Amino acid sequence: MEKSNDHDHKASHGGSGGGTTEKWEEVSPGIRTAETMLRLAPVGLCVAALVVMLKDSETNEFGSISYNNLTAFRYLVHANGICAGYSLLSAAIAAMPRSSSTMPRVWTFFCFDQILTYVVLAAGAVSTEVLYLAYKGDDAITWSDACSSYGSFCHRATASVIITFFVVCFYVVLSIISSYKLFTRFDPPAIVDSNKNVEVAVFGT
């Protein structure tokens, strides 16, 4: 029993070489539940943004227009679909006891949370640019505004983009949480004082 405890202590705090070591911590049920709910929340928002954009089309005396005519809106649909699938999968994994506390899965959450944040942010940003041109036009290239003729189309697209930015807000929080969970598993680097032959942590503990 003493050897086991001594081994755990060394695994947590490292040896005398001053290298960075991994800290293994069990996730409490309350924190696990909160993270699961936080990961589930974007699912509904992504689906809502996706459905609103998929149904966004309008036909009048000026002609027909659909989200499918604009690359930015197609990208937004795909980004929200991928995000919804990942959110549901990551929530299921996070809900499993001990599953989200292993180092490979902490790294996986960290990487994919970062990627999804930028993917959805890019979808919202490029769609916002398209909407701005649709509302305001561009006099420099004699491009008149389109929303004066296709108001309903623009309103639905705006609603989808706004929902997408709410998704971005959730993923910013998730990215911060996954970053914290990853980097707090490592000890701060240590500097060896050659005069006293002792290790001094760079950061306070």
Salt bridges, closest charged atoms under 4 A:
ASP6 OD2 - LYS10 NZ 3.67
GLU26 OE1 - ARG98 NH1 3.28
GLU35 OE2 - ARG39 NE 3.08
GLU35 OE1 - LYS181 NZ 2.87
ASP56 OD1 - ARG156 NE 3.22
ASP113 OD2 - ARG39 NH2 2.74
ASP187 OD1 - LYS23 NZ 3.36
